Amino acid sequence: MDITGTRALITGASSGIGRSLALALTREGVLVAIAARRGELLDGLADEIESTGAPRPAVFAADLSKRGVARDLASSAVRAMGAVDILINNAGAAVGGYQAVIGDREEARDLFELNVWSPAALTAALVPVMRRRGTGAVVNVTSAMQVMPWPTMGSYMASKAALGCHTQTLRLELRGTGVHVMEVIPGPVATPMQGESALIPGLARAAKGIKPGSPDELAQLVIRALGRNVAQVVYPRLLRATYAVPAIARRFSARQAARLATEFDPNDERVVLSGSQGDDLSRRAREAWERGERDPRRLQTLNASGRAERRCPNALWAPVGATAPQRQSEQVEPGLNSPDRRSVTILNELALCSQNQEEGAPAATSDLSKFDVASRCFQAGCRGFESRLPLSAFLC
């Protein structure tokens, strides 16, 4: 397929893979329409594209987790560009939590609306015209995790597996029509989602040594694949064998989960929404990653604070409802979980941080930010904070 002069609709274009695809396609002479929930970032991307001399993209702020929005988006894109020749279903998010907790809650249903039903709706709205013209392309971005089950990520993996099945079936149905169907299957890619991935229990340790790929490189591979009518793009390349032999991948994933069993808390009742419009914990992880934080241990301190917020709101290790003076009097002394003197000092900083939060004082204590305190506590070897000491002080 010669993409020069074609028109593309890209969802999830405000950051990450979608943003890289928009920029790369524009360089190839493609007129793009970009959609995502964060309109201000889309406007910034449109300004950047326009500054290169390319036509300004049509911008659509749209929440595709809401039923009916996808069909409206398709109509708006057609009105703005005249037609859509390439549909790229890239928008996606995740819901973290144990299956017995999530069940069929609204968060899970919204996830499937975004990851599965919205791509299906856009396909139904745009593909019939492509088929009548005898040309076009549908690119669905799924995930390599669809073949690698992991605790707390079942809903996300199921949604991506469903989109993968939709894609493969659509390819069979459109064979010989001139409409190309491609599945892009990314593994770890250096996007803000990597910040959230560090919060998934055990995943950072399981993926240790795997270097995330580049969204810009992936975008170039997609463009090359469009030109060659390639059916699948698996990235990074080292995951190709994993996807080709899913039974081995699932067995390996199960063994890794068993090896890291201590990372999982079966009593954790949280449901964590990810993505640009996710809950506070996810957004803080994304923001930390965007600021340049790449150390999983530092990002995981946010996860510890999330557990604390759920189990013991507005408390450090004092009982719920305890006053600030009570917290101050309960500062840690040497001997608790056998931390060294440095750990004790850091934990006392956390106690003061929690006290300051209640008294309306500035959040930082001495010269340490809450994030620095959390990281130093972890690095000092103080493991008690994960099992016995709620750390809502990280949130102050």
C-alpha positions in Angstrom: 0.0 0.0 0.0 1.3 3.4 -1.0 0.5 5.6 2.0 1.6 8.9 0.5 -1.4 11.3 0.2 -3.7 9.0 2.3 -5.8 10.0 5.3 -5.3 8.4 8.7 -7.3 8.4 11.9 -5.1 7.7 15.0 -6.6 7.1 18.4 -4.6 7.4 21.6 -2.4 10.0 19.8 -1.6 12.3 22.7 1.5 10.3 23.9 3.5 7.2 23.4 3.1 5.0 20.4 0.2 7.0 19.0 2.1 10.2 19.1 5.1 8.7 17.3 2.8 7.2 14.7 1.2 10.6 14.0 4.6 12.3 13.5 6.0 9.4 11.4 3.0 9.2 9.1 3.0 13.0 8.6 6.6 12.8 7.4 5.4 10.3 4.9 2.9 12.7 3.4 -0.2 11.3 5.3 -2.9 13.7 6.4 -3.8 12.7 10.0 -6.7 13.1 12.4 -5.7 12.6 16.0 -7.9 11.6 18.9 -7.4 11.1 22.6 -8.8 12.2 25.9 -6.3 14.9 26.6 -7.1 17.7 24.2 -4.3 20.0 25.3 -1.7 17.5 24.4 -3.4 16.9 21.0 -3.3 20.6 20.3 0.5 20.6 21.1 1.1 17.7 18.8 -1.0 19.5 16.1 1.2 22.6 16.5 4.3 20.5 16.2 3.1 18.9 13.0 2.0 22.2 11.5 5.4 23.7 12.3 7.0 21.2 9.9 5.0 22.6 7.0 2.6 19.7 7.0 -1.2 20.3 7.1 -2.5 20.8 10.6 -4.2 17.6 11.8 -7.9 17.5 12.8 -8.0 17.2 16.6 -10.7 15.3 18.4 -10.8 15.1 22.2 -12.8 11.9 22.8 -13.2 9.5 25.6 -13.5 6.1 23.8 -14.3 4.3 27.1 -17.9 5.7 26.6 -20.3 3.8 24.4 -21.2 5.7 21.2 -18.2 8.0 21.2 -16.3 5.8 18.7 -19.0 6.0 16.1 -19.3 9.8 16.5 -15.5 10.1 16.1 -15.6 8.2 12.9 -18.3 10.5 11.5 -16.3 13.6 12.6 -13.1 12.3 11.0 -14.8 11.7 7.7 -16.3 15.2 7.8 -12.9 16.7 8.6 -10.8 14.8 6.0 -13.4 13.6 3.4 -12.6 10.0 4.1 -10.4 7.7 6.3 -8.0 5.5 4.4 -6.0 4.2 7.4 -7.6 3.5 10.8 -5.2 3.0 13.7 -6.8 1.7 16.8 -4.1 2.6 19.3 -6.0 4.0 22.3 -6.0 1.7 25.3 -5.7 1.5 29.1 -5.6 -1.1 31.8 -7.3 -2.0 35.1 -5.1 -3.7 37.7 -6.6 -5.9 40.4 -7.4 -9.4 41.3 -10.1 -11.1 39.3 -12.1 -12.0 42.4 -12.2 -8.3 43.2 -12.7 -6.8 39.8 -15.4 -9.2 38.6 -17.6 -7.3 36.2 -17.3 -3.9 37.8 -17.8 -0.8 35.8 -14.0 -0.2 35.6 -13.7 -3.6 33.8 -16.6 -2.8 31.5 -15.2 0.6 30.6 -11.9 -1.1 29.9 -13.5 -3.4 27.4 -15.4 -0.5 25.8 -12.1 1.3 25.2 -9.8 -1.6 24.3 -12.3 -3.8 22.3 -15.7 -2.3 21.5 -14.5 1.1 20.4 -12.0 -0.3 17.9 -14.8 -2.6 16.7 -17.2 0.4 16.3 -14.7 2.4 14.4 -14.0 -0.6 12.1 -17.7 -1.1 11.5 -18.1 2.6 10.7 -15.1 3.0 8.4 -14.3 -0.4 6.8 -17.4 -0.7 4.5 -16.3 2.4 2.6 -12.7 1.1 2.3 -14.1 -2.1 1.0 -16.2 -0.4 -1.7 -13.2 1.6 -2.8 -11.0 -1.5 -2.8 -8.3 0.0 -0.7 -7.5 0.9 2.9 -5.9 -0.4 6.1 -6.9 -1.2 9.7 -4.1 -1.3 12.3 -5.0 -2.6 15.7 -2.5 -2.2 18.5 -2.8 -5.1 21.0 -0.1 -6.3 23.5 2.3 -9.2 23.9 0.8 -9.7 27.3 -2.2 -11.4 25.7 -0.1 -14.6 25.7 1.7 -14.0 29.0 -0.9 -14.1 31.9 0.1 -12.3 35.1 -1.7 -11.8 38.4 -3.7 -8.6 38.7 -3.7 -8.0 34.9 -6.3 -10.5 33.8 -8.8 -7.9 32.6 -6.3 -6.0 30.5 -4.8 -9.2 29.0 -8.3 -10.5 28.2 -9.2 -7.3 26.4 -6.1 -7.3 24.3 -6.5 -11.0 23.5 -10.1 -10.1 22.4 -8.8 -7.3 20.1 -6.2 -9.7 18.7 -9.0 -12.2 17.8 -11.1 -9.4 16.2 -8.0 -8.4 14.1 -7.2 -11.9 12.9 -10.9 -12.6 12.0 -11.2 -9.3 10.2 -8.1 -10.1 8.2 -9.7 -13.4 7.0 -13.0 -11.6 6.2 -11.3 -8.9 4.1 -8.9 -11.1 2.2 -8.9 -10.2 -1.5 -10.8 -6.9 -0.9 -7.7 -4.6 -1.0 -8.2 -3.6 2.6 -5.0 -4.5 4.6 -5.4 -5.6 8.3 -2.4 -5.5 10.6 -1.9 -6.3 14.3 0.8 -4.5 16.1 1.9 -6.5 19.2 4.2 -4.4 21.4 6.0 -5.7 24.4 7.8 -3.2 26.7 8.1 0.2 24.9 9.5 3.3 26.4 6.2 5.2 26.9 4.7 6.6 30.1 2.9 3.3 30.6 6.3 1.9 31.7 5.9 4.0 34.9 2.6 2.3 35.6 4.0 -1.1 34.8 6.4 -0.8 37.7 3.4 -0.8 40.0 2.3 -4.2 38.8 3.3 -6.8 41.5 6.4 -8.7 40.5 6.4 -7.6 36.9 9.5 -5.4 37.1 11.5 -8.3 38.5 10.1 -10.7 36.0 11.1 -8.4 33.1 14.5 -7.5 34.5 17.1 -7.3 31.8 14.6 -6.6 29.0 15.3 -3.2 27.6 12.1 -1.3 26.5 11.9 -0.5 22.8 11.5 2.9 21.2 8.1 4.2 20.2 9.7 6.0 17.3 11.3 2.8 16.0 8.0 0.9 16.3 6.3 3.7 14.3 8.8 3.2 11.5 8.3 -0.5 11.5 4.5 0.0 11.2 5.0 2.3 8.3 7.3 -0.2 6.6 4.8 -3.0 7.3 1.9 -1.0 5.7 4.0 -0.6 2.6 4.6 -4.3 2.4 1.2 -5.5 3.5 2.6 -7.3 6.5 0.0 -8.9 8.8 1.8 -8.6 12.2 4.5 -6.5 13.8 5.9 -7.9 17.1 8.2 -5.5 18.9 10.8 -5.7 20.3 11.9 -8.4 18.0 13.1 -10.7 20.9 9.4 -11.3 21.6 8.6 -12.8 18.2 9.3 -16.3 19.4 7.2 -15.7 22.5 4.2 -14.8 20.5 4.7 -17.5 17.9 4.7 -20.2 20.6 2.2 -18.9 23.2 2.1 -22.2 25.1 5.8 -21.8 26.1 5.2 -18.2 27.0 2.3 -19.0 29.3 4.3 -21.8 31.0 7.2 -19.4 31.5 4.9 -16.7 32.8 3.4 -19.2 35.3 6.8 -20.2 36.5 7.9 -16.6 37.0 4.7 -15.9 38.9 5.4 -18.9 41.2 9.0 -17.8 41.7 7.8 -14.3 42.7 4.8 -15.4 44.8 5.9 -13.2 47.8 5.3 -10.2 45.6 1.5 -10.8 45.5 -0.9 -9.8 48.3 -4.1 -11.9 47.9 -5.8 -9.6 50.4 -5.3 -6.5 48.2 -8.7 -5.3 47.3 -7.7 -2.3 45.2 -8.8 -1.8 41.6 -6.3 0.5 40.0 -7.2 2.3 36.7 -4.3 3.1 34.4 -3.8 5.4 31.5 -3.8 9.1 31.1 -7.1 9.4 32.9 -6.4 6.7 35.4 -6.6 7.1 39.2 -4.1 9.1 41.2 -1.7 6.3 41.8 -1.3 5.6 38.1 -1.1 9.3 37.1 1.7 9.8 39.6 3.6 6.9 38.3 3.2 8.2 34.7 4.3 11.7 35.7 7.3 10.3 37.6 8.3 8.4 34.4 7.8 11.4 32.2 10.1 13.4 34.6 12.8 10.9 33.8 12.4 8.4 36.7 13.4 4.9 35.4 14.3 3.1 38.6 11.5 0.5 39.3 12.2 0.5 43.0 11.5 4.3 43.3 8.3 3.9 41.3 7.3 1.0 43.5 7.3 3.2 46.5 4.2 4.7 45.1 2.6 1.3 45.1 3.5 0.9 48.8 1.8 4.2 49.6 -1.3 3.1 47.6 -1.6 0.0 49.8 -1.3 2.1 52.9 -4.0 4.5 51.7 -6.4 1.6 51.3 -5.6 -0.2 54.6 -5.2 2.7 57.0 -6.3 6.1 55.6 -4.5 9.2 57.0 -2.3 7.1 59.3 1.3 6.1 59.6 1.5 3.2 62.0 -0.7 4.8 64.7 -4.3 3.5 64.9 -7.0 5.1 62.7 -8.2 8.2 64.4 -5.0 8.8 66.4 -4.0 12.4 66.9 -0.9 14.0 65.5 0.8 14.0 69.0 0.2 10.3 69.2 1.9 9.8 65.9 4.8 11.9 67.0 5.2 10.0 70.2 5.3 6.7 68.3 8.4 7.4 66.3 10.4 4.3 65.4 13.2 3.2 67.7 16.0 0.8 66.7 14.9 -2.8 66.8 11.7 -2.6 64.8 12.2 -5.2 62.0 15.9 -4.7 62.8 16.5 -1.7 60.6 19.8 0.0 60.9 20.1 3.5 62.3 19.8 5.1 58.9 16.5 3.3 58.3 15.2 4.5 61.7 16.0 8.1 60.8 14.2 7.8 57.6 11.1 6.2 59.1 11.0 9.0 61.7 11.0 11.5 58.8 8.0 9.7 57.5 6.2 10.0 60.9 6.9 13.8 60.9 5.7 14.0 57.3 2.4 12.4 58.3 2.1 14.8 61.3 2.7 17.8 59.0 0.0 16.6 56.7 -2.6 16.7 59.4 -1.4 20.0 60.9 -1.4 21.7 57.6 2.4 22.3 57.6 4.5 22.0 54.5 4.7 18.4 53.2 8.5 18.2 53.0 10.5 17.4 56.1 14.0 18.9 56.4 15.6 18.7 52.9 13.8 15.5 51.9 10.8 15.2 49.6 8.3 12.5 50.3 9.6 10.7 47.2 13.2 10.9 48.3 12.3 9.7 51.8 10.4 6.7 50.4 13.3 5.8 48.1 15.9 6.1 50.8 13.8 3.9 53.1 13.7 1.2 50.5 17.4 1.4 49.7 18.3 1.3 53.3 16.8 -2.1 53.5 13.8 -1.3 55.7 11.4 -4.0 54.5 9.0 -3.5 57.4 7.2 -0.7 55.5 5.6 -3.2 53.1 4.3 -5.7 55.7 3.7 -3.8 58.9 3.9 -0.1 58.5 1.3 1.6 56.4 3.0 4.5 54.5 0.2 7.0 53.8 3.0 9.5 54.7 4.2 9.0 51.1 1.1 10.8 50.0 1.6 13.9 52.2 
